[in-house]
Amino acid sequence: MKKIGAILTATVLALGVSAIPAQPADAAPAKFANCKMLNQTYKGGVAVNAKVRNKGGKTRFAPTVNAAVYNTHKGLDRDKDGIACER
């Protein structure tokens, strides 16, 4: 009876450990080399927060709000309006 309990406990622990995602939620965002590559994933660009507005005029797509991705690609925000690679 103790063997069955030990096997059952080991199985549950093994399944529990394998259910943990490989990448944690706070992992560093992907690094894109330029706006063309970033826009393949984020069609309208990336905004630092939902309150920023585009200074460059009308855009075709709404930007994705993601502060971590924006901060990684802050250099791609040429007009410094809080939206990187807007289209």
Backbone as a printed PyTorch tensor [residue, N CA C, xyz], in Angstrom:
tensor([[[  0.8150,  -1.1830,   0.0000],
         [  0.0000,   0.0000,   0.0000],
         [  0.8710,   1.2650,   0.0000]],

        [[  1.9990,   1.2220,   0.7240],
         [  2.8860,   2.3780,   0.7670],
         [  3.5220,   2.6180,  -0.6040]],

        [[  3.8000,   1.5290,  -1.3470],
         [  4.3930,   1.6830,  -2.6830],
         [  3.4180,   2.3930,  -3.6160]],

        [[  2.1550,   2.0350,  -3.5600],
         [  1.1600,   2.6660,  -4.4300],
         [  1.0410,   4.1490,  -4.0890]],

        [[  1.0360,   4.4590,  -2.7990],
         [  0.9630,   5.8610,  -2.3710],
         [  2.1750,   6.6460,  -2.8450]],

        [[  3.3600,   6.0430,  -2.7520],
         [  4.5830,   6.7180,  -3.1880],
         [  4.5790,   6.9290,  -4.6980]],

        [[  4.1340,   5.9400,  -5.4430],
         [  4.0720,   6.0490,  -6.9080],
         [  3.0540,   7.1060,  -7.3080]],

        [[  1.9090,   7.1040,  -6.6530],
         [  0.8670,   8.0820,  -6.9440],
         [  1.3580,   9.5010,  -6.6330]],

        [[  2.0190,   9.6780,  -5.5190],
         [  2.5630,  10.9860,  -5.1520],
         [  3.6170,  11.4470,  -6.1550]],

        [[  4.5040,  10.5550,  -6.5610],
         [  5.5430,  10.9020,  -7.5290],
         [  4.9240,  11.2870,  -8.8780]],

        [[  3.8800,  10.5660,  -9.2720],
         [  3.2140,  10.8570, -10.5460],
         [  2.5520,  12.2230, -10.5050]],

        [[  1.8610,  12.5170,  -9.4290],
         [  1.1960,  13.8110,  -9.2940],
         [  2.2210,  14.9370,  -9.2990]],

        [[  3.3160,  14.7620,  -8.5990],
         [  4.3610,  15.7890,  -8.5780],
         [  4.9850,  15.9790,  -9.9560]],

        [[  5.2190,  14.8810, -10.6540],
         [  5.8100,  14.9720, -11.9940],
         [  4.8650,  15.6910, -12.9580]],

        [[  3.5860,  15.3950, -12.8850],
         [  2.6210,  16.0630, -13.7540],
         [  2.4720,  17.5350, -13.3680]],

        [[  2.5280,  17.8230, -12.1030],
         [  2.4270,  19.2110, -11.6460],
         [  3.5940,  20.0470, -12.1070]],

        [[  4.7830,  19.4950, -12.0790],
         [  5.9720,  20.2220, -12.5160],
         [  5.9500,  20.4400, -14.0240]],

        [[  5.4570,  19.4730, -14.7830],
         [  5.4320,  19.6130, -16.2410],
         [  4.3510,  20.5950, -16.6870]],

        [[  3.4020,  20.9360, -15.8190],
         [  2.3520,  21.8820, -16.1780],
         [  2.8190,  23.3290, -16.0720]],

        [[  3.9700,  23.5720, -15.4790],
         [  4.5070,  24.9200, -15.3570],
         [  4.9920,  25.3650, -16.7300]],

        [[  4.5880,  26.5770, -17.1870],
         [  5.0130,  27.0210, -18.5140],
         [  6.5310,  27.1900, -18.6010]],

        [[  7.0510,  26.9610, -19.8020],
         [  8.4920,  27.0350, -20.0250],
         [  9.0060,  28.4630, -19.8960]],

        [[  8.2120,  29.4620, -20.3470],
         [  8.6090,  30.8560, -20.2390],
         [  7.7570,  31.5350, -19.1920]],

        [[  8.3520,  32.1720, -18.2200],
         [  7.5550,  32.9000, -17.2420],
         [  6.8890,  34.1140, -17.8810]],

        [[  5.8100,  34.5900, -17.2880],
         [  5.0520,  35.7070, -17.8500],
         [  5.8720,  36.9940, -17.8750]],

        [[  6.8360,  37.1180, -16.9690],
         [  7.6330,  38.3340, -16.9280],
         [  8.9500,  38.2040, -17.6980]],

        [[  8.9960,  37.2910, -18.6690],
         [ 10.1990,  37.1180, -19.4810],
         [ 10.4020,  38.3600, -20.3500]],

        [[ 11.6260,  38.6120, -20.7320],
         [ 11.9460,  39.7700, -21.5560],
         [ 11.2570,  39.6540, -22.9150]],

        [[ 10.7110,  40.7700, -23.4210],
         [ 10.0460,  40.7200, -24.7220],
         [ 11.0540,  40.5020, -25.8420]],

        [[ 10.5430,  40.0300, -26.9730],
         [ 11.3920,  39.7870, -28.1360],
         [ 11.9890,  41.1070, -28.6130]],

        [[ 13.1800,  41.0470, -29.1500],
         [ 13.8610,  42.2420, -29.6600],
         [ 13.7790,  42.2290, -31.1830]],

        [[ 13.2120,  43.2960, -31.7450],
         [ 13.0990,  43.4280, -33.1910],
         [ 14.1590,  44.4050, -33.6800]],

        [[ 14.7460,  44.1140, -34.8170],
         [ 15.8390,  44.9290, -35.3450],
         [ 15.3520,  46.2500, -35.9380]],

        [[ 14.1290,  46.2620, -36.4760],
         [ 13.6140,  47.4700, -37.1130],
         [ 12.0850,  47.4650, -37.0880]],

        [[ 11.4860,  48.5450, -37.5650],
         [ 10.0250,  48.6690, -37.5400],
         [  9.3360,  47.6470, -38.4450]],

        [[  9.9490,  47.3080, -39.5420],
         [  9.3370,  46.3340, -40.4470],
         [  9.1380,  44.9950, -39.7330]],

        [[ 10.1370,  44.5760, -38.9760],
         [ 10.0330,  43.3160, -38.2370],
         [  9.0320,  43.4370, -37.0890]],

        [[  9.0280,  44.5670, -36.3790],
         [  8.0920,  44.7730, -35.2850],
         [  6.6570,  44.7840, -35.7890]],

        [[  6.4340,  45.4220, -36.9530],
         [  5.0810,  45.5030, -37.5030],
         [  4.5500,  44.1690, -38.0160]],

        [[  5.3930,  43.1910, -38.2220],
         [  4.9050,  41.8660, -38.5830],
         [  4.1710,  41.2290, -37.4030]],

        [[  4.5790,  41.5530, -36.1870],
         [  3.9420,  41.0240, -34.9860],
         [  2.8980,  41.9910, -34.4370]],

        [[  3.2460,  43.2790, -34.3930],
         [  2.3620,  44.3160, -33.8660],
         [  2.0130,  45.2580, -35.0160]],

        [[  0.9050,  44.9870, -35.7060],
         [  0.5580,  45.6540, -36.9560],
         [  0.5120,  47.1850, -36.8460]],

        [[ -0.0160,  47.7060, -35.7520],
         [ -0.1330,  49.1500, -35.5960],
         [  0.9670,  49.7740, -34.7710]],

        [[  1.9960,  49.0190, -34.4480],
         [  3.0630,  49.5080, -33.5950],
         [  2.7850,  49.1640, -32.1380]],

        [[  3.5840,  49.7320, -31.2370],
         [  3.4660,  49.4400, -29.8110],
         [  3.4350,  50.7450, -29.0420]],

        [[  2.4090,  50.9130, -28.1910],
         [  2.2760,  52.1130, -27.3770],
         [  2.7010,  51.8270, -25.9490]],

        [[  3.2360,  52.8500, -25.2800],
         [  3.6890,  52.6970, -23.9010],
         [  2.4920,  52.5820, -22.9500]],

        [[  1.3850,  53.2760, -23.2440],
         [  0.1490,  53.1330, -22.4680],
         [ -1.0390,  53.5380, -23.3380]],

        [[ -2.2340,  53.3600, -22.8130],
         [ -3.4440,  53.6040, -23.6100],
         [ -3.7620,  55.0910, -23.7690]],

        [[ -3.1150,  55.9510, -22.9920],
         [ -3.4270,  57.3810, -23.0270],
         [ -2.6720,  58.1470, -24.1090]],

        [[ -1.6170,  57.5870, -24.6740],
         [ -0.8210,  58.3140, -25.6700],
         [ -1.5760,  58.4260, -26.9890]],

        [[ -1.3160,  59.5020, -27.6960],
         [ -1.9390,  59.7430, -28.9980],
         [ -0.8480,  59.9800, -30.0320]],

        [[ -1.1100,  59.5830, -31.2560],
         [ -0.1570,  59.7270, -32.3460],
         [ -0.0350,  61.1970, -32.7420]],

        [[  1.1770,  61.7010, -32.7950],
         [  1.4220,  63.0900, -33.1970],
         [  1.5720,  63.2220, -34.7010]],

        [[  1.8020,  62.1250, -35.3900],
         [  2.1120,  62.1760, -36.8160],
         [  0.9200,  62.1570, -37.7390]],

        [[ -0.2890,  62.2040, -37.2420],
         [ -1.4550,  62.1770, -38.1120],
         [ -2.2010,  60.8560, -38.0140]],

        [[ -3.0800,  60.6320, -38.9770],
         [ -3.9420,  59.4550, -38.9710],
         [ -3.1370,  58.1930, -39.3040]],

        [[ -3.4520,  57.1010, -38.5930],
         [ -2.8120,  55.8130, -38.8510],
         [ -3.8630,  54.8070, -39.3000]],

        [[ -3.4320,  53.7630, -39.9780],
         [ -4.3610,  52.7390, -40.4590],
         [ -4.7330,  51.7400, -39.3780]],

        [[ -3.8230,  51.4690, -38.4440],
         [ -4.0440,  50.4430, -37.4280],
         [ -3.8470,  51.0250, -36.0330]],

        [[ -4.5930,  50.4980, -35.0790],
         [ -4.4320,  50.9200, -33.6860],
         [ -3.2040,  50.2270, -33.0950]],

        [[ -2.4190,  50.9410, -32.3040],
         [ -1.2370,  50.3140, -31.7100],
         [ -1.6040,  49.3670, -30.5760]],

        [[ -0.7550,  48.3860, -30.3420],
         [ -0.8960,  47.4800, -29.2140],
         [ -0.2660,  48.1440, -27.9980]],

        [[ -0.9820,  48.1430, -26.8770],
         [ -0.4530,  48.7430, -25.6570],
         [  0.3420,  47.6870, -24.8950]],

        [[  1.6580,  47.9040, -24.7930],
         [  2.5370,  46.9790, -24.0860],
         [  3.7960,  47.7480, -23.6880]],

        [[  3.8530,  48.1500, -22.4170],
         [  4.9560,  48.9820, -21.9400],
         [  6.3040,  48.2760, -22.0340]],

        [[  6.3440,  46.9750, -21.7650],
         [  7.6140,  46.2430, -21.8120],
         [  8.1880,  46.2170, -23.2270]],

        [[  7.3480,  45.9440, -24.2140],
         [  7.8200,  45.9110, -25.6040],
         [  8.2050,  47.3240, -26.0440]],

        [[  7.4030,  48.3230, -25.6740],
         [  7.7410,  49.7090, -26.0420],
         [  9.0930,  50.1160, -25.4590]],

        [[  9.3050,  49.8360, -24.1780],
         [ 10.5620,  50.2330, -23.5400],
         [ 11.7630,  49.5460, -24.1650]],

        [[ 11.5910,  48.3200, -24.6520],
         [ 12.6690,  47.6210, -25.3420],
         [ 12.9780,  48.2710, -26.6960]],

        [[ 11.9630,  48.8640, -27.3310],
         [ 12.1050,  49.4310, -28.6730],
         [ 11.9070,  50.9420, -28.6940]],

        [[ 12.2130,  51.6080, -27.6080],
         [ 12.0310,  53.0570, -27.4920],
         [ 12.8050,  53.8040, -28.5830]],

        [[ 13.9100,  53.2640, -29.0190],
         [ 14.7070,  53.8890, -30.0790],
         [ 14.0050,  53.9130, -31.4240]],

        [[ 12.9860,  53.0800, -31.6140],
         [ 12.2420,  53.0500, -32.8740],
         [ 11.1010,  54.0700, -32.8950]],

        [[ 10.8840,  54.7840, -31.7960],
         [  9.8610,  55.8260, -31.7140],
         [ 10.4990,  57.1370, -32.1570]],

        [[ 10.4990,  57.3970, -33.4550],
         [ 11.2210,  58.5420, -34.0100],
         [ 10.6350,  59.8900, -33.6100]],

        [[  9.2950,  59.9860, -33.4980],
         [  8.6840,  61.2700, -33.1590],
         [  8.4460,  61.4390, -31.6580]],

        [[  8.8880,  60.4730, -30.8570],
         [  8.8410,  60.5340, -29.3870],
         [  7.4330,  60.8220, -28.8540]],

        [[  6.4160,  60.1800, -29.4630],
         [  5.0450,  60.3890, -29.0020],
         [  4.5270,  59.2600, -28.1160]],

        [[  5.3680,  58.2750, -27.8090],
         [  4.9450,  57.1640, -26.9580],
         [  4.4510,  55.9650, -27.7330]],

        [[  4.5530,  56.0170, -29.0660],
         [  4.1610,  54.8870, -29.9170],
         [  5.3230,  54.5790, -30.8520]],

        [[  5.8530,  53.3640, -30.7490],
         [  6.9560,  52.9460, -31.6060],
         [  6.4120,  52.2690, -32.8520]],

        [[  6.8910,  52.6620, -33.9970],
         [  6.5720,  52.0240, -35.2890],
         [  5.0980,  52.0760, -35.6490]],

        [[  4.4280,  53.2020, -35.3660],
         [  3.0110,  53.3150, -35.7190],
         [  2.8230,  53.3070, -37.2240]],

        [[  1.7100,  52.7080, -37.6620],
         [  1.3640,  52.6340, -39.0900],
         [ -0.0800,  53.0160, -39.2670]]])
